[in-house]
Amino acid sequence: MRISQEEVEHVGKLARIHLTEEEKNAFSDQLSKILTYMEELNTVDTQGVDQMVTVVNQSNVLRADEARPSISQKTALGNAPAAIDGFFSVPKIISDR
């Protein structure tokens, strides 16, 4: 499938990027090759082939989700430079300029 320079230019406008004529030519060729390869892959018979998410055998490496005791509010605010009514207090960073 061939992608025209006009289509590349249209995508560039949608992405709000300026493309030179040289870039339009290069992207047109590259995208055309990608789409041609995708068309070739669509012809491959995948009947009976299981779907896969990854080619590497991975398992969940996260710890079990179980309730545990947490630190107290007093401990959490213990090293805070300032706290008001049980919350962290931070300086205002918005100016009137």
PLY file of the C-alpha trace (Angstrom):
ply
format ascii 1.0
element vertex 97
property float x
property float y
property float z
element edge 96
property int vertex1
property int vertex2
end_header
0.00 0.00 0.00
1.39 3.36 -1.00
1.10 6.41 1.28
1.14 9.69 -0.59
3.02 12.81 0.46
-0.35 14.54 0.88
-1.39 11.92 3.45
1.90 12.34 5.29
1.40 16.12 5.21
-2.13 15.69 6.58
-0.86 13.55 9.46
1.86 16.13 10.10
-0.76 18.88 10.33
-2.83 16.79 12.74
0.30 16.27 14.87
1.10 19.99 14.51
4.60 19.35 13.20
6.22 20.98 10.20
7.70 18.54 7.72
10.19 19.42 5.04
9.78 17.97 1.54
12.67 15.61 2.28
10.94 14.37 5.46
7.65 13.93 3.59
9.41 11.76 1.01
11.19 9.71 3.67
8.07 9.21 5.81
5.98 8.35 2.77
8.45 5.61 1.83
8.82 4.32 5.39
5.08 4.23 6.12
4.41 2.56 2.76
6.91 -0.18 3.59
5.34 -0.70 7.02
1.83 -1.00 5.57
3.03 -3.33 2.80
4.60 -5.58 5.42
1.38 -5.51 7.49
-0.57 -6.59 4.39
1.89 -9.45 3.95
1.41 -10.50 7.59
-2.38 -10.49 7.08
-1.97 -13.28 4.51
-0.33 -15.65 7.02
-2.62 -18.48 8.19
-2.89 -18.21 11.97
-5.68 -20.77 12.39
-5.06 -22.82 15.52
-2.28 -20.59 16.82
-2.81 -19.45 20.41
-2.72 -15.72 21.07
0.20 -14.41 23.08
0.75 -11.24 24.98
4.52 -11.54 25.19
7.21 -13.77 23.76
8.94 -14.04 27.13
7.53 -16.37 29.79
6.73 -13.90 32.57
4.78 -14.17 35.75
3.45 -11.59 38.16
6.38 -10.49 40.31
4.33 -8.23 42.57
3.74 -9.09 46.20
0.38 -10.33 47.33
-2.19 -7.62 47.99
-2.90 -7.95 51.66
-3.79 -5.48 54.39
-0.89 -4.47 56.63
-0.49 -1.96 59.43
0.37 1.53 58.26
2.27 4.39 59.86
0.33 6.80 61.98
-0.55 10.30 60.90
1.73 11.68 63.63
4.68 9.61 62.30
3.96 10.62 58.69
3.96 14.31 59.61
6.90 13.93 62.02
9.57 15.18 59.61
7.38 17.68 57.78
8.68 21.26 58.03
5.10 22.41 58.66
1.75 20.78 59.33
-1.69 22.28 59.90
-4.68 20.30 61.20
-3.06 16.95 60.38
-2.03 17.86 56.82
1.27 18.81 55.20
1.58 22.57 54.86
3.47 23.86 51.84
4.29 27.41 50.77
2.14 29.12 48.17
3.84 29.02 44.77
1.34 31.02 42.72
2.19 34.67 42.36
-0.01 37.66 41.48
2.12 38.64 38.49
0 1
1 2
2 3
3 4
4 5
5 6
6 7
7 8
8 9
9 10
10 11
11 12
12 13
13 14
14 15
15 16
16 17
17 18
18 19
19 20
20 21
21 22
22 23
23 24
24 25
25 26
26 27
27 28
28 29
29 30
30 31
31 32
32 33
33 34
34 35
35 36
36 37
37 38
38 39
39 40
40 41
41 42
42 43
43 44
44 45
45 46
46 47
47 48
48 49
49 50
50 51
51 52
52 53
53 54
54 55
55 56
56 57
57 58
58 59
59 60
60 61
61 62
62 63
63 64
64 65
65 66
66 67
67 68
68 69
69 70
70 71
71 72
72 73
73 74
74 75
75 76
76 77
77 78
78 79
79 80
80 81
81 82
82 83
83 84
84 85
85 86
86 87
87 88
88 89
89 90
90 91
91 92
92 93
93 94
94 95
95 96
